[in-house]
């Protein structure tokens, strides 16, 4: 598999992909420069279904591959990058989080439920990038990444887009910020919060104006004491 390295230079960060007769994939337009015997391949005419899914997910239609031996250097950013290693598993990524991955990693889309999509303000179709298989995936971040492991029945409530990725087994729903319906008008937390239920893992990229809570109680306790139902 390809080797991914994150480097810092004068406050900027960038990713290098080292290939040894291997293939890697990156976001369209991510290339800065490359050295070695490397060939870039990008489909000219993607399938109509792929175009529709990309538009609905607000993600790039094209994600070219780099094959050969050498070093591919991607564009730098004031933000950061996090390398996620997949071991025959699947993860759901937040919009804009995907940056690059091994050629062995399958990159597709995951559809949330219709009710969740409506509550999230996404219409009837809410798509996110899904990565599966074995290999490494590079995620774009706005700062340090924290991993939270949720046990079965354990819940976490998040505001904004502080969760940049979750393992596929984590259940996702939208939830009112307050128990009483009109209370959310004065709570200052927006109309809906994001609710995640284990088992599984979550990657958090908290910012100063983002807040999240981990509810360590089992679902029965959550239902009884805080009404954080799913």
N, C-alpha and C positions, 0 to 999 in steps of 0.2 A: 504493500500500500504506500501511497505518497506520504511524504513528511511535511507537516505544516509547522511553521515557526512564526511567532509574533515578535516583531522587533519595535523598539522605540528609538526615535531620533528627533531631538529638539522639540519635545512635547507632542510629536505626532507618532502614531502607531501604524504599522503596515504588516501584511502577511506575505511570507515567502512560501512557495510550494516547491519542494524538491522532488523531481520525478526521476525514476530509474527504470526506463522502459515501462512506464505506467501511464494511467489516465486520471485526470482530475477535472472537476467541473467548477465553474465560477459564475457569479452573477454577470449578466450582460453589462459591458462597459467597465468592468472592474479591473481590467488589465492596465498596468503601468508600463512594464517592460519585461522581456524574458531573454534568457540566454541559453544556448544549447540547440540540440536538434529536436525541436518541438513543433508539432502541427496543431493548428486550431481548427476545430470543426464546429459549425453551427448550421442547423437545418434552415434552408431557405423558405420552405413552405411547411410550417407545422400544421398538424391536423386542426380542423375547425373546432373540435371539442377542446383541444389544448388552448386555443386562442380564447374561447369563451370562458374556460375555467380561469385562465390567467387574468382576464379582465375583471371577472367577478371577485377574484381574490385580491385584486389590486397588486399583483406581483408581475415580475418580468416575464414576457412571453418566451424570450430566448435566454438560455443558460449554456453557453458554449463549453466544449470540452477541450482540454489540452493534453496531447498524447506525445510521448517521446522521453528523452533524457535531457535534463537541464533544470533551470530554476525559473519559475514564474513569479514575478513580483507584482502584487496587486496594489491598487491605489491606497494612499495613506489617509488617515482620518484623525480628527481631534478626539474622537470617541475611543472605544476599545474593541477588543475581539476576544471571544471565548471559544476554545476548542472542545467540542463535545465528541466523545468516542462512543460509537454504537457497537453493541455486541449482540448482533442478531435481534434487534429490537426496533421499535418505532417511536418517534417523537413528533409532536405537533408544535410548529413554530409560530410565533407572533409575526404579523406582517412586517416586512422589511428586515427581519432578523437573519435570513439566510444570506451567506456571503460566498462560501465555497465548500467543496466536499470531495471526498474520494470518488473515483469513478465507479467503485463497487457499491456506492450508496444510491439507492433508488429515491428520486425526488419526485413527488407527486402532490396531490391535494387531499385535504380532509374536509368533509362537510359537517358542520355543526347541525344540531336539530333545528327544525323550523321555529319552534317556540323560542329557543335560545336566540336564533337569528333575529326574530322580531323584537325581542326585549333588548337586544344589543343595538338595535337601530340599523341592521344590515339588510332589511327586507326579508324575502323568503329564502335567499341563498347566502350562506355565510361560509366561505371557503378560507382555509389556511394551508400553508405549506406543510407537507408531511415528508419526513425523511425516514427511511427504513433500511435495514440490512446490517452490514458490518463495515466499519470504516470510521473516518473522522469527518466532522462537520464543523465549519467555522461560522460562528454567529457574530453579528455586529451588536455592540452594546454601547451604552452611554456612561459606563463606569464599571466598578467591580461587580462580579457575579457571585451570588450566594445560592448554594443548592439546599433545598429543603426536602426532606424525605417524609412523606405522609404515610402513616400506617393505615390499615383498613378501617374505614369509618372516621378517620381524622380529617378535619376540614380546615381550609384556609380561605379567608376573604381578602380580596385585593382591590384597590382602587386604581384606575388608570391602566396603563400597560406595563406595570412593573414585572409581570410574569412574561418572560420572553420565550419560554419553551416549557413543555410538560411531556412526560412520558405518556404514551397513548392510552395506558390503562387508567389514568387519572380522569375522573368524571368532571365535566365543566358545565356550569349553569350560571345564569344571571340571578341576582338576588336584590330585593329592596334593602336600602341601608338601615331602615328603621322598622320596628314591629308594626307601628300604626301607619296607615297609608299616607296621611297628610304630614306626618312627621318628617318625611324626606324633603319637604319644602324648606324646612328650617335647619336640617342636619348639616347642610353644607357639604354633602358627600356626593352630589349628583343624583340622578334618578335611579341608577342601578350600580351595583357592585359585582365584581366577578367572584364566583364561588367555585372552589376546587375541592374535590373529595378523593382521598386515597383509597387503595394503596397506589403508590407510585412516587415519582420524583418531579420536582419543579425547580426551574432556574429563575431566580429573581435578579432583576437589575434595578434596584431601588434608586430613586432620585429624591432630592430634598422634599419635594411636594407630593411624593407618593407614600402611602401608608399601607400596611398590611397587618393582618392579625392571624395567628395560628390558633385554631380552636382544638385543644387537645382532647376534648371530650369525644366520646363515641356518638354516633348519630342520635341515639335515644336521648342522651344527655343534652345534645344540642337542641333537639326538638322541644325538650321540656323546659330548659333554662333560658335559651336565647332565641328560640324559634328560627334558627338558621336552617330552614328546611330546604331540601333539594328537589 
